[in-house]
Amino acid sequence: MSVFFVLYYIVSIVVLVLHFTGFLARHNIEWLIYILAVTVFPAVIYL
């Protein structure tokens, strides 16, 4: 199960770096930030 958490964190960090460098906006895939936020939301409510 911890492998999934590690993969999730790696994907999250990559998406955030791509967001702040402007890569997502240039390629019209900013919606990845929203998907990332939706996946984090249940964990925040659970805690």
Secondary structure, 3 states (H helix, E strand, C coil): CHHHHHHHHHHHHHHHHHHHHCHHHHCCCCHHHHHHHHHHHHHHHHC
